[in-house]
Every structure is written in C-alpha cells, then in structure tokens.
C-alpha cells in the first residue's frame, strides 16, 4: 500500500467515527435521531411518545 491509500483509509475511519460520536452525543442530549422535526416523519408517533415519557420524569 502506498502512503496516500493509508491516509485515505484513516480519513474515512475518522469520518465514520465522527458521525457515530455525533449521533451518540445527540442521543444522550435527548435529541431525535433525524434532527428534522416531526413534520413528515413516518415515525412521528414514536418520537412523540418518547418525548412525553421524558417529560414525565
């Protein structure tokens, strides 16, 4: 393997790890997974139920 191939692999792994870390942090903060609101979401009822459960605590 050449050095640029290794750097490309390291960069891709870093991007994937960053996306996963951002999703985990957002989940811990209680944000919805899609971050787009519930306007046209097919899973809106699941989000609303989770929000209601969090508000009760």
N, CA, C and O atoms as a Maestro MAE file, in Angstrom:
{
 s_m_m2io_version
 :::
 2.0.0
}

f_m_ct {
 s_m_title
 :::
 protein
 m_atom[228] {
  # First column is atom index #
  i_m_mmod_type
  r_m_x_coord
  r_m_y_coord
  r_m_z_coord
  i_m_residue_number
  s_m_chain_name
  s_m_pdb_residue_name
  s_m_pdb_atom_name
  i_m_atomic_number
  :::
  1 25 0.834 -1.184 0.000 1 A "UNK " " N  " 7
  2 3 0.000 0.000 0.000 1 A "UNK " " CA " 6
  3 2 0.872 1.239 0.000 1 A "UNK " " C  " 6
  4 15 1.945 1.288 0.602 1 A "UNK " " O  " 8
  5 25 0.373 2.212 -0.688 2 A "UNK " " N  " 7
  6 3 1.085 3.483 -0.726 2 A "UNK " " CA " 6
  7 2 0.578 4.376 0.400 2 A "UNK " " C  " 6
  8 15 -0.487 4.127 0.965 2 A "UNK " " O  " 8
  9 25 1.333 5.400 0.720 3 A "UNK " " N  " 7
  10 3 1.006 6.279 1.841 3 A "UNK " " CA " 6
  11 2 -0.331 6.979 1.651 3 A "UNK " " C  " 6
  12 15 -1.066 7.162 2.621 3 A "UNK " " O  " 8
  13 25 -0.667 7.374 0.424 4 A "UNK " " N  " 7
  14 3 -1.928 8.076 0.207 4 A "UNK " " CA " 6
  15 2 -3.119 7.144 0.423 4 A "UNK " " C  " 6
  16 15 -4.188 7.602 0.826 4 A "UNK " " O  " 8
  17 25 -2.956 5.852 0.163 5 A "UNK " " N  " 7
  18 3 -4.025 4.894 0.417 5 A "UNK " " CA " 6
  19 2 -4.266 4.731 1.914 5 A "UNK " " C  " 6
  20 15 -5.409 4.655 2.365 5 A "UNK " " O  " 8
  21 25 -3.184 4.680 2.669 6 A "UNK " " N  " 7
  22 3 -3.291 4.571 4.128 6 A "UNK " " CA " 6
  23 2 -3.950 5.817 4.703 6 A "UNK " " C  " 6
  24 15 -4.817 5.724 5.571 6 A "UNK " " O  " 8
  25 25 -3.535 6.983 4.216 7 A "UNK " " N  " 7
  26 3 -4.148 8.227 4.688 7 A "UNK " " CA " 6
  27 2 -5.626 8.289 4.343 7 A "UNK " " C  " 6
  28 15 -6.422 8.779 5.145 7 A "UNK " " O  " 8
  29 25 -6.004 7.812 3.190 8 A "UNK " " N  " 7
  30 3 -7.409 7.794 2.789 8 A "UNK " " CA " 6
  31 2 -8.223 6.887 3.706 8 A "UNK " " C  " 6
  32 15 -9.332 7.243 4.103 8 A "UNK " " O  " 8
  33 25 -7.686 5.731 4.040 9 A "UNK " " N  " 7
  34 3 -8.378 4.811 4.949 9 A "UNK " " CA " 6
  35 2 -8.521 5.439 6.329 9 A "UNK " " C  " 6
  36 15 -9.590 5.357 6.934 9 A "UNK " " O  " 8
  37 25 -7.468 6.061 6.833 10 A "UNK " " N  " 7
  38 3 -7.518 6.716 8.149 10 A "UNK " " CA " 6
  39 2 -8.542 7.843 8.136 10 A "UNK " " C  " 6
  40 15 -9.287 8.011 9.101 10 A "UNK " " O  " 8
  41 25 -8.587 8.611 7.066 11 A "UNK " " N  " 7
  42 3 -9.550 9.705 6.953 11 A "UNK " " CA " 6
  43 2 -10.984 9.168 6.952 11 A "UNK " " C  " 6
  44 15 -11.846 9.713 7.641 11 A "UNK " " O  " 8
  45 25 -11.243 8.117 6.193 12 A "UNK " " N  " 7
  46 3 -12.589 7.537 6.136 12 A "UNK " " CA " 6
  47 2 -13.018 6.983 7.493 12 A "UNK " " C  " 6
  48 15 -14.169 7.155 7.896 12 A "UNK " " O  " 8
  49 25 -12.114 6.327 8.191 13 A "UNK " " N  " 7
  50 3 -12.427 5.806 9.523 13 A "UNK " " CA " 6
  51 2 -12.723 6.954 10.481 13 A "UNK " " C  " 6
  52 15 -13.629 6.850 11.308 13 A "UNK " " O  " 8
  53 25 -11.971 8.043 10.381 14 A "UNK " " N  " 7
  54 3 -12.199 9.203 11.246 14 A "UNK " " CA " 6
  55 2 -13.563 9.835 10.970 14 A "UNK " " C  " 6
  56 15 -14.247 10.252 11.905 14 A "UNK " " O  " 8
  57 25 -13.962 9.910 9.718 15 A "UNK " " N  " 7
  58 3 -15.267 10.480 9.371 15 A "UNK " " CA " 6
  59 2 -16.390 9.614 9.940 15 A "UNK " " C  " 6
  60 15 -17.333 10.134 10.536 15 A "UNK " " O  " 8
  61 25 -16.294 8.306 9.762 16 A "UNK " " N  " 7
  62 3 -17.318 7.400 10.278 16 A "UNK " " CA " 6
  63 2 -17.380 7.481 11.810 16 A "UNK " " C  " 6
  64 15 -18.467 7.520 12.385 16 A "UNK " " O  " 8
  65 25 -16.227 7.504 12.461 17 A "UNK " " N  " 7
  66 3 -16.201 7.611 13.925 17 A "UNK " " CA " 6
  67 2 -16.808 8.930 14.386 17 A "UNK " " C  " 6
  68 15 -17.494 8.970 15.406 17 A "UNK " " O  " 8
  69 25 -16.565 10.001 13.651 18 A "UNK " " N  " 7
  70 3 -17.147 11.297 13.996 18 A "UNK " " CA " 6
  71 2 -18.658 11.310 13.877 18 A "UNK " " C  " 6
  72 15 -19.345 11.886 14.720 18 A "UNK " " O  " 8
  73 25 -19.174 10.688 12.846 19 A "UNK " " N  " 7
  74 3 -20.631 10.616 12.670 19 A "UNK " " CA " 6
  75 2 -21.262 9.800 13.794 19 A "UNK " " C  " 6
  76 15 -22.287 10.190 14.355 19 A "UNK " " O  " 8
  77 25 -20.648 8.674 14.116 20 A "UNK " " N  " 7
  78 3 -21.165 7.840 15.208 20 A "UNK " " CA " 6
  79 2 -21.112 8.592 16.530 20 A "UNK " " C  " 6
  80 15 -22.069 8.547 17.303 20 A "UNK " " O  " 8
  81 25 -20.019 9.277 16.799 21 A "UNK " " N  " 7
  82 3 -19.889 10.041 18.046 21 A "UNK " " CA " 6
  83 2 -20.935 11.151 18.116 21 A "UNK " " C  " 6
  84 15 -21.509 11.393 19.178 21 A "UNK " " O  " 8
  85 25 -21.186 11.823 17.004 22 A "UNK " " N  " 7
  86 3 -22.187 12.890 16.992 22 A "UNK " " CA " 6
  87 2 -23.578 12.335 17.280 22 A "UNK " " C  " 6
  88 15 -24.355 12.968 17.995 22 A "UNK " " O  " 8
  89 25 -23.901 11.171 16.740 23 A "UNK " " N  " 7
  90 3 -25.205 10.551 16.997 23 A "UNK " " CA " 6
  91 2 -25.338 10.123 18.453 23 A "UNK " " C  " 6
  92 15 -26.403 10.284 19.050 23 A "UNK " " O  " 8
  93 25 -24.271 9.580 19.029 24 A "UNK " " N  " 7
  94 3 -24.309 9.168 20.433 24 A "UNK " " CA " 6
  95 2 -24.497 10.379 21.334 24 A "UNK " " C  " 6
  96 15 -25.282 10.327 22.281 24 A "UNK " " O  " 8
  97 25 -23.792 11.462 21.056 25 A "UNK " " N  " 7
  98 3 -23.922 12.681 21.857 25 A "UNK " " CA " 6
  99 2 -25.327 13.256 21.739 25 A "UNK " " C  " 6
  100 15 -25.917 13.672 22.736 25 A "UNK " " O  " 8
  101 25 -25.865 13.279 20.518 26 A "UNK " " N  " 7
  102 3 -27.225 13.790 20.317 26 A "UNK " " CA " 6
  103 2 -28.241 12.921 21.056 26 A "UNK " " C  " 6
  104 15 -29.196 13.439 21.635 26 A "UNK " " O  " 8
  105 25 -28.040 11.618 21.039 27 A "UNK " " N  " 7
  106 3 -28.950 10.703 21.737 27 A "UNK " " CA " 6
  107 2 -28.921 10.952 23.239 27 A "UNK " " C  " 6
  108 15 -29.964 10.935 23.893 27 A "UNK " " O  " 8
  109 25 -27.722 11.185 23.794 28 A "UNK " " N  " 7
  110 3 -27.605 11.457 25.228 28 A "UNK " " CA " 6
  111 2 -28.263 12.774 25.603 28 A "UNK " " C  " 6
  112 15 -28.756 12.919 26.722 28 A "UNK " " O  " 8
  113 25 -28.281 13.742 24.682 29 A "UNK " " N  " 7
  114 3 -28.916 15.030 24.942 29 A "UNK " " CA " 6
  115 2 -30.421 14.972 24.733 29 A "UNK " " C  " 6
  116 15 -31.122 15.939 25.031 29 A "UNK " " O  " 8
  117 25 -30.928 13.854 24.227 30 A "UNK " " N  " 7
  118 3 -32.357 13.675 24.051 30 A "UNK " " CA " 6
  119 2 -32.900 14.205 22.741 30 A "UNK " " C  " 6
  120 15 -34.111 14.370 22.594 30 A "UNK " " O  " 8
  121 25 -32.030 14.473 21.796 31 A "UNK " " N  " 7
  122 3 -32.492 14.981 20.507 31 A "UNK " " CA " 6
  123 2 -32.985 13.818 19.654 31 A "UNK " " C  " 6
  124 15 -32.511 12.693 19.817 31 A "UNK " " O  " 8
  125 25 -33.932 14.069 18.743 32 A "UNK " " N  " 7
  126 3 -34.378 12.995 17.862 32 A "UNK " " CA " 6
  127 2 -33.258 12.555 16.934 32 A "UNK " " C  " 6
  128 15 -32.335 13.319 16.650 32 A "UNK " " O  " 8
  129 25 -33.344 11.336 16.472 33 A "UNK " " N  " 7
  130 3 -32.251 10.789 15.668 33 A "UNK " " CA " 6
  131 2 -32.124 11.448 14.306 33 A "UNK " " C  " 6
  132 15 -31.031 11.485 13.741 33 A "UNK " " O  " 8
  133 25 -33.218 11.969 13.767 34 A "UNK " " N  " 7
  134 3 -33.143 12.542 12.422 34 A "UNK " " CA " 6
  135 2 -32.894 14.050 12.449 34 A "UNK " " C  " 6
  136 15 -32.478 14.611 11.435 34 A "UNK " " O  " 8
  137 25 -33.132 14.719 13.568 35 A "UNK " " N  " 7
  138 3 -32.932 16.158 13.724 35 A "UNK " " CA " 6
  139 2 -33.700 17.002 12.713 35 A "UNK " " C  " 6
  140 15 -33.284 18.114 12.389 35 A "UNK " " O  " 8
  141 25 -34.819 16.479 12.214 36 A "UNK " " N  " 7
  142 3 -35.559 17.240 11.214 36 A "UNK " " CA " 6
  143 2 -36.952 17.622 11.686 36 A "UNK " " C  " 6
  144 15 -37.722 18.195 10.915 36 A "UNK " " O  " 8
  145 25 -37.291 17.327 12.910 37 A "UNK " " N  " 7
  146 3 -38.632 17.607 13.381 37 A "UNK " " CA " 6
  147 2 -39.561 16.466 13.017 37 A "UNK " " C  " 6
  148 15 -39.115 15.423 12.538 37 A "UNK " " O  " 8
  149 25 -40.835 16.659 13.238 38 A "UNK " " N  " 7
  150 3 -41.784 15.571 13.001 38 A "UNK " " CA " 6
  151 2 -42.774 15.900 11.885 38 A "UNK " " C  " 6
  152 15 -43.810 15.243 11.779 38 A "UNK " " O  " 8
  153 25 -42.488 16.888 11.060 39 A "UNK " " N  " 7
  154 3 -43.414 17.304 10.022 39 A "UNK " " CA " 6
  155 2 -43.875 16.194 9.110 39 A "UNK " " C  " 6
  156 15 -45.079 15.960 9.009 39 A "UNK " " O  " 8
  157 25 -42.988 15.508 8.450 40 A "UNK " " N  " 7
  158 3 -43.373 14.461 7.523 40 A "UNK " " CA " 6
  159 2 -42.791 13.117 7.893 40 A "UNK " " C  " 6
  160 15 -42.609 12.259 7.030 40 A "UNK " " O  " 8
  161 25 -42.502 12.926 9.148 41 A "UNK " " N  " 7
  162 3 -41.818 11.720 9.607 41 A "UNK " " CA " 6
  163 2 -42.804 10.571 9.771 41 A "UNK " " C  " 6
  164 15 -43.865 10.736 10.374 41 A "UNK " " O  " 8
  165 25 -42.457 9.418 9.239 42 A "UNK " " N  " 7
  166 3 -43.325 8.246 9.382 42 A "UNK " " CA " 6
  167 2 -43.271 7.684 10.805 42 A "UNK " " C  " 6
  168 15 -44.183 6.966 11.216 42 A "UNK " " O  " 8
  169 25 -42.230 7.997 11.552 43 A "UNK " " N  " 7
  170 3 -42.096 7.517 12.919 43 A "UNK " " CA " 6
  171 2 -42.442 8.574 13.950 43 A "UNK " " C  " 6
  172 15 -41.979 8.508 15.088 43 A "UNK " " O  " 8
  173 25 -43.244 9.538 13.567 44 A "UNK " " N  " 7
  174 3 -43.579 10.665 14.443 44 A "UNK " " CA " 6
  175 2 -44.214 10.197 15.746 44 A "UNK " " C  " 6
  176 15 -43.918 10.742 16.810 44 A "UNK " " O  " 8
  177 25 -45.076 9.202 15.674 45 A "UNK " " N  " 7
  178 3 -45.751 8.739 16.888 45 A "UNK " " CA " 6
  179 2 -44.742 8.183 17.888 45 A "UNK " " C  " 6
  180 15 -44.928 8.343 19.094 45 A "UNK " " O  " 8
  181 25 -43.693 7.541 17.421 46 A "UNK " " N  " 7
  182 3 -42.668 7.007 18.318 46 A "UNK " " CA " 6
  183 2 -41.892 8.142 18.973 46 A "UNK " " C  " 6
  184 15 -41.574 8.070 20.160 46 A "UNK " " O  " 8
  185 25 -41.584 9.192 18.208 47 A "UNK " " N  " 7
  186 3 -40.865 10.340 18.768 47 A "UNK " " CA " 6
  187 2 -41.717 11.042 19.813 47 A "UNK " " C  " 6
  188 15 -41.219 11.392 20.882 47 A "UNK " " O  " 8
  189 25 -42.970 11.249 19.523 48 A "UNK " " N  " 7
  190 3 -43.855 11.950 20.455 48 A "UNK " " CA " 6
  191 2 -44.007 11.165 21.748 48 A "UNK " " C  " 6
  192 15 -44.023 11.753 22.829 48 A "UNK " " O  " 8
  193 25 -44.121 9.839 21.650 49 A "UNK " " N  " 7
  194 3 -44.240 9.020 22.852 49 A "UNK " " CA " 6
  195 2 -42.972 9.112 23.688 49 A "UNK " " C  " 6
  196 15 -43.049 9.204 24.914 49 A "UNK " " O  " 8
  197 25 -41.824 9.090 23.060 50 A "UNK " " N  " 7
  198 3 -40.556 9.193 23.793 50 A "UNK " " CA " 6
  199 2 -40.434 10.550 24.462 50 A "UNK " " C  " 6
  200 15 -39.963 10.635 25.596 50 A "UNK " " O  " 8
  201 25 -40.852 11.621 23.780 51 A "UNK " " N  " 7
  202 3 -40.796 12.963 24.365 51 A "UNK " " CA " 6
  203 2 -41.730 13.063 25.563 51 A "UNK " " C  " 6
  204 15 -41.373 13.664 26.577 51 A "UNK " " O  " 8
  205 25 -42.921 12.482 25.459 52 A "UNK " " N  " 7
  206 3 -43.869 12.505 26.582 52 A "UNK " " CA " 6
  207 2 -43.300 11.750 27.774 52 A "UNK " " C  " 6
  208 15 -43.432 12.195 28.914 52 A "UNK " " O  " 8
  209 25 -42.666 10.609 27.515 53 A "UNK " " N  " 7
  210 3 -42.077 9.821 28.596 53 A "UNK " " CA " 6
  211 2 -40.965 10.591 29.293 53 A "UNK " " C  " 6
  212 15 -40.838 10.529 30.516 53 A "UNK " " O  " 8
  213 25 -40.155 11.321 28.518 54 A "UNK " " N  " 7
  214 3 -39.065 12.114 29.106 54 A "UNK " " CA " 6
  215 2 -39.621 13.252 29.936 54 A "UNK " " C  " 6
  216 15 -39.060 13.583 30.980 54 A "UNK " " O  " 8
  217 25 -40.709 13.856 29.498 55 A "UNK " " N  " 7
  218 3 -41.299 14.987 30.214 55 A "UNK " " CA " 6
  219 2 -41.922 14.547 31.533 55 A "UNK " " C  " 6
  220 15 -42.005 15.343 32.469 55 A "UNK " " O  " 8
  221 25 -42.356 13.312 31.622 56 A "UNK " " N  " 7
  222 3 -42.970 12.805 32.851 56 A "UNK " " CA " 6
  223 2 -41.947 12.574 33.955 56 A "UNK " " C  " 6
  224 15 -42.290 12.597 35.137 56 A "UNK " " O  " 8
  225 25 -40.704 12.353 33.576 57 A "UNK " " N  " 7
  226 3 -39.669 12.023 34.584 57 A "UNK " " CA " 6
  227 2 -39.265 13.208 35.378 57 A "UNK " " C  " 6
  228 15 -38.413 13.100 36.259 57 A "UNK " " O  " 8
  :::
 }
 m_bond[227] {
  # First column is bond index #
  i_m_from
  i_m_to
  i_m_order
  :::
  1 1 2 1
  2 2 3 1
  3 3 4 2
  4 3 5 1
  5 5 6 1
  6 6 7 1
  7 7 8 2
  8 7 9 1
  9 9 10 1
  10 10 11 1
  11 11 12 2
  12 11 13 1
  13 13 14 1
  14 14 15 1
  15 15 16 2
  16 15 17 1
  17 17 18 1
  18 18 19 1
  19 19 20 2
  20 19 21 1
  21 21 22 1
  22 22 23 1
  23 23 24 2
  24 23 25 1
  25 25 26 1
  26 26 27 1
  27 27 28 2
  28 27 29 1
  29 29 30 1
  30 30 31 1
  31 31 32 2
  32 31 33 1
  33 33 34 1
  34 34 35 1
  35 35 36 2
  36 35 37 1
  37 37 38 1
  38 38 39 1
  39 39 40 2
  40 39 41 1
  41 41 42 1
  42 42 43 1
  43 43 44 2
  44 43 45 1
  45 45 46 1
  46 46 47 1
  47 47 48 2
  48 47 49 1
  49 49 50 1
  50 50 51 1
  51 51 52 2
  52 51 53 1
  53 53 54 1
  54 54 55 1
  55 55 56 2
  56 55 57 1
  57 57 58 1
  58 58 59 1
  59 59 60 2
  60 59 61 1
  61 61 62 1
  62 62 63 1
  63 63 64 2
  64 63 65 1
  65 65 66 1
  66 66 67 1
  67 67 68 2
  68 67 69 1
  69 69 70 1
  70 70 71 1
  71 71 72 2
  72 71 73 1
  73 73 74 1
  74 74 75 1
  75 75 76 2
  76 75 77 1
  77 77 78 1
  78 78 79 1
  79 79 80 2
  80 79 81 1
  81 81 82 1
  82 82 83 1
  83 83 84 2
  84 83 85 1
  85 85 86 1
  86 86 87 1
  87 87 88 2
  88 87 89 1
  89 89 90 1
  90 90 91 1
  91 91 92 2
  92 91 93 1
  93 93 94 1
  94 94 95 1
  95 95 96 2
  96 95 97 1
  97 97 98 1
  98 98 99 1
  99 99 100 2
  100 99 101 1
  101 101 102 1
  102 102 103 1
  103 103 104 2
  104 103 105 1
  105 105 106 1
  106 106 107 1
  107 107 108 2
  108 107 109 1
  109 109 110 1
  110 110 111 1
  111 111 112 2
  112 111 113 1
  113 113 114 1
  114 114 115 1
  115 115 116 2
  116 115 117 1
  117 117 118 1
  118 118 119 1
  119 119 120 2
  120 119 121 1
  121 121 122 1
  122 122 123 1
  123 123 124 2
  124 123 125 1
  125 125 126 1
  126 126 127 1
  127 127 128 2
  128 127 129 1
  129 129 130 1
  130 130 131 1
  131 131 132 2
  132 131 133 1
  133 133 134 1
  134 134 135 1
  135 135 136 2
  136 135 137 1
  137 137 138 1
  138 138 139 1
  139 139 140 2
  140 139 141 1
  141 141 142 1
  142 142 143 1
  143 143 144 2
  144 143 145 1
  145 145 146 1
  146 146 147 1
  147 147 148 2
  148 147 149 1
  149 149 150 1
  150 150 151 1
  151 151 152 2
  152 151 153 1
  153 153 154 1
  154 154 155 1
  155 155 156 2
  156 155 157 1
  157 157 158 1
  158 158 159 1
  159 159 160 2
  160 159 161 1
  161 161 162 1
  162 162 163 1
  163 163 164 2
  164 163 165 1
  165 165 166 1
  166 166 167 1
  167 167 168 2
  168 167 169 1
  169 169 170 1
  170 170 171 1
  171 171 172 2
  172 171 173 1
  173 173 174 1
  174 174 175 1
  175 175 176 2
  176 175 177 1
  177 177 178 1
  178 178 179 1
  179 179 180 2
  180 179 181 1
  181 181 182 1
  182 182 183 1
  183 183 184 2
  184 183 185 1
  185 185 186 1
  186 186 187 1
  187 187 188 2
  188 187 189 1
  189 189 190 1
  190 190 191 1
  191 191 192 2
  192 191 193 1
  193 193 194 1
  194 194 195 1
  195 195 196 2
  196 195 197 1
  197 197 198 1
  198 198 199 1
  199 199 200 2
  200 199 201 1
  201 201 202 1
  202 202 203 1
  203 203 204 2
  204 203 205 1
  205 205 206 1
  206 206 207 1
  207 207 208 2
  208 207 209 1
  209 209 210 1
  210 210 211 1
  211 211 212 2
  212 211 213 1
  213 213 214 1
  214 214 215 1
  215 215 216 2
  216 215 217 1
  217 217 218 1
  218 218 219 1
  219 219 220 2
  220 219 221 1
  221 221 222 1
  222 222 223 1
  223 223 224 2
  224 223 225 1
  225 225 226 1
  226 226 227 1
  227 227 228 2
  :::
 }
}
